[in-house]
Amino acid sequence: MFKKLTTTAMAVAALTCGGQAMAEHYVGGNISALNVDYSLPKDADLVALYGRLGTEFTENFSGEIRIGTGLDDDKLYGTKVELNYFYGAYVRGTIPVTDAFYPYAIVGFTRAELEYKVPGLSVNDSGSDVSFGVGTDIRLTANTDLNLEYMNYYDKNDISVDGFSVGFTYRFY
């Protein structure tokens, strides 16, 4: 319950604090190569697509929400593994290195649902966890960025979901 409340509060704060003089908003989309590790000899490799909506409160601090879904699944010991959805709220701390290179650290909460299928049976497993990662925005034009990121979305109950993503961001006032 506490994680749901915190996630909702962070999302509302990210969307409603945009009226500040320094605030700049952004939208984006990323494609992600995810690794689902079950502490077994083999991992599941999934592909996900997610959208991002955020607000830069200062040059060094922003908040964003993400909503995503799986695009490609994998088989693990005869069981089809799919990512049905994930969503979360995050804060980012950025250090501008140059006018075009903005590395950051990110932390927040993610809720996700995986689905496992064998012929005649389907089981959904969902959960929430603290998420963290590092990335960089590379400024391409005055309003667009290339985004590269590594994120650990979930790591508990002997299941870990993490991966790399690449995407684009459009900033507006």
C-alpha positions in Angstrom: 0.0 0.0 0.0 2.8 2.4 0.9 4.6 1.9 -2.4 1.3 2.5 -4.4 0.7 5.7 -2.4 4.3 6.9 -2.9 4.2 6.1 -6.6 1.0 8.0 -7.1 2.3 11.0 -5.1 5.5 11.2 -7.1 3.5 11.0 -10.4 1.1 13.8 -9.3 4.1 15.9 -8.2 5.8 15.5 -11.5 2.8 16.5 -13.4 1.5 19.4 -11.2 4.8 21.2 -10.4 5.2 22.3 -13.9 4.1 25.9 -13.2 7.4 26.9 -11.7 9.5 29.4 -13.7 12.3 26.9 -14.3 10.1 24.0 -15.3 10.5 22.4 -18.7 8.4 19.4 -19.8 9.3 16.5 -21.9 7.8 13.5 -23.6 9.7 10.5 -25.0 9.7 6.9 -26.0 12.3 4.2 -25.5 12.8 0.6 -26.6 14.4 -1.6 -24.0 16.2 -5.0 -24.1 15.3 -6.5 -20.7 16.8 -9.5 -18.9 14.6 -11.5 -16.6 16.8 -13.5 -14.2 15.2 -16.2 -12.1 18.5 -17.5 -10.5 18.4 -20.4 -13.0 21.1 -21.3 -15.5 19.1 -19.5 -18.3 17.5 -16.0 -18.3 14.5 -14.7 -20.3 15.3 -11.9 -22.8 12.4 -9.6 -23.5 11.9 -6.4 -25.6 9.7 -3.6 -24.2 8.5 -0.2 -25.4 7.7 2.6 -23.0 6.6 6.2 -23.0 7.9 8.9 -20.7 6.3 12.1 -19.5 8.4 14.4 -17.2 9.2 17.8 -15.8 12.6 19.3 -15.3 12.2 21.4 -12.1 15.8 22.7 -12.3 18.8 22.1 -14.5 19.8 19.2 -12.1 16.5 17.7 -11.0 13.5 16.2 -12.8 10.6 13.8 -12.2 8.9 11.5 -14.7 6.3 8.8 -15.1 6.7 5.8 -17.5 4.2 3.4 -18.9 5.3 0.5 -21.0 4.5 -2.9 -22.4 6.3 -5.9 -23.8 6.9 -6.2 -27.6 8.7 -9.5 -27.7 8.7 -12.5 -25.4 11.0 -15.5 -24.7 10.8 -19.2 -23.8 12.4 -20.5 -20.7 12.3 -24.2 -20.2 9.2 -24.6 -22.4 7.4 -21.8 -20.7 6.6 -18.6 -22.7 7.6 -15.5 -20.6 5.9 -12.2 -21.5 5.9 -8.7 -20.1 2.3 -7.5 -20.0 2.9 -4.0 -18.6 4.9 -1.8 -16.3 4.6 1.7 -15.0 6.4 3.8 -12.5 7.4 7.2 -11.1 11.0 8.3 -10.9 13.2 11.3 -10.0 16.4 12.0 -11.9 19.5 13.9 -10.8 21.4 15.3 -13.8 24.9 16.9 -14.0 25.3 18.8 -17.3 28.9 18.0 -18.5 28.7 20.0 -21.8 25.9 21.8 -23.7 25.0 18.5 -25.3 25.9 15.8 -22.7 23.7 15.3 -19.7 24.5 12.1 -17.6 22.0 11.3 -14.8 21.1 8.9 -12.0 17.5 7.8 -11.6 15.5 6.2 -8.8 11.8 5.5 -8.2 9.2 2.7 -8.0 8.1 0.3 -10.7 5.1 -2.0 -10.9 5.2 -4.7 -13.5 3.3 -7.9 -14.5 4.9 -10.9 -16.2 2.8 -13.7 -17.7 3.9 -17.3 -18.0 2.2 -19.6 -20.5 2.4 -23.3 -21.2 -0.2 -25.0 -23.4 -3.5 -24.8 -21.6 -2.3 -22.7 -18.7 -1.5 -19.0 -18.1 -0.2 -17.5 -14.9 0.2 -13.8 -14.2 2.8 -12.6 -11.6 2.9 -8.9 -10.7 4.9 -6.9 -8.1 6.5 -3.6 -7.2 10.0 -2.6 -6.2 12.4 0.2 -5.9 14.1 0.9 -9.3 17.4 2.6 -10.0 19.7 3.3 -12.9 22.0 5.6 -14.8 21.8 7.1 -18.2 22.5 10.1 -20.4 20.7 12.5 -22.6 22.6 13.7 -25.7 21.2 16.9 -27.1 20.5 16.6 -30.8 18.6 19.8 -31.4 17.2 22.6 -29.2 14.3 20.4 -28.3 15.3 16.8 -29.0 17.6 14.4 -27.1 18.9 10.9 -27.7 18.5 8.9 -24.5 20.6 5.9 -23.4 20.0 4.2 -20.1 20.6 1.2 -17.9 17.8 0.5 -15.4 17.2 -2.1 -12.7 13.4 -2.2 -12.5 12.8 -5.1 -10.1 15.0 -7.3 -7.8 13.3 -9.4 -5.2 11.9 -12.9 -4.6 14.8 -14.4 -6.7 13.6 -12.5 -9.8 15.5 -9.6 -11.3 14.4 -7.4 -14.2 16.9 -5.0 -15.7 18.1 -3.8 -19.1 19.4 -1.2 -21.5 17.2 1.2 -23.5 17.6 3.7 -26.2 15.0 6.4 -27.2 14.2 10.0 -28.0 12.9 12.9 -26.0 11.1 16.0 -27.1 11.3 19.0 -24.6 8.8 21.9 -24.6 7.9 24.8 -22.3 
